Amino acid sequence: MEDGQKMRDPQTSKIAMELHLAKFNYYMAKQDWKSAVTELQHALNAVIEILEHANKTLKKVVEKYQPVKVESKIDGAVRSERISDDMVLIEYPGDKIVIKKQTPPSVK
């Protein structure tokens, strides 16, 4: 199916497929081979439309549930505040971190 062509919904395509298969059976019974082949081709085209619609639907589902890769960008300023002599609070959008200064053990 070409990109510019509008696709029928799957239910309409299914009805078209069934109609063309019925015509195919009619022409086969009458032994009109040329018309039978034409109707079979129309039925197959309807099946292709159904499959293309299913493929589009699956692509949408995959896009919806696929993990989104987002680049992190920190907007705003980083702020720090001294809590005590050996502790500092650092804040930036969304998070707070407390850093405690560690002193080396005293050697005796």
Secondary structure, 3 states (H helix, E strand, C coil): CCCCCCCCCHHHHHHHHHHHHHHHHHHHHCCCHHHHHHHHHHHHHHHHHHHHHHHHHHHHHHHHHCCCCCCCCCCCCCEEEEEECCEEEEEECCEEEEEECCCCCCCC
